[in-house]
Amino acid sequence: MVMRWEAFLDQVKERGAYGSTEEAERATRTVLALLGAHLVGEVRADLAARLPEDLALVLLSPLQAREPLSPERFVRATAAWIEGATEQTATWDVSAVLSVAAEAAGEELTGRILLQLPAGYDLLFGHPQPA
């Protein structure tokens, strides 16, 4: 089932403790654009199908990462794209957005997403994997 736009942003706003929906939307668009550059094939399409249409288009943007970013580099890239962000605030942004995306995706798809990403993303998605 596709999560509604307002519901997605409301959850991100709550988890990220943002003062406005605009802040939550900015973080959401940035994180999903970067995530989309790292996912390929059916996994990317399946996640897009569970997101609100506007966010699905962000995820499906034609950007492709040259190399997979470690979780730390993903957070640094997020910080670089969000004006005034630090690595600490970007970690908060990434976790708020990816945990809501994981809920929209469900357990099975979240597992497939994590298989495409370098080790350590499970914590950003709020789904710690057994060692």
Salt bridges, closest charged atoms under 4 A:
GLU6 OE1 - ARG4 NH2 3.45
GLU25 OE2 - ARG29 NE 2.87
ASP46 OD2 - ARG112 NH2 2.58
GLU67 OE2 - ARG73 NH1 2.97
GLU103 OE2 - ARG15 NH2 2.35
GLU107 OE2 - HIS127 NE2 3.17
GLU108 OE2 - ARG112 NE 3.06
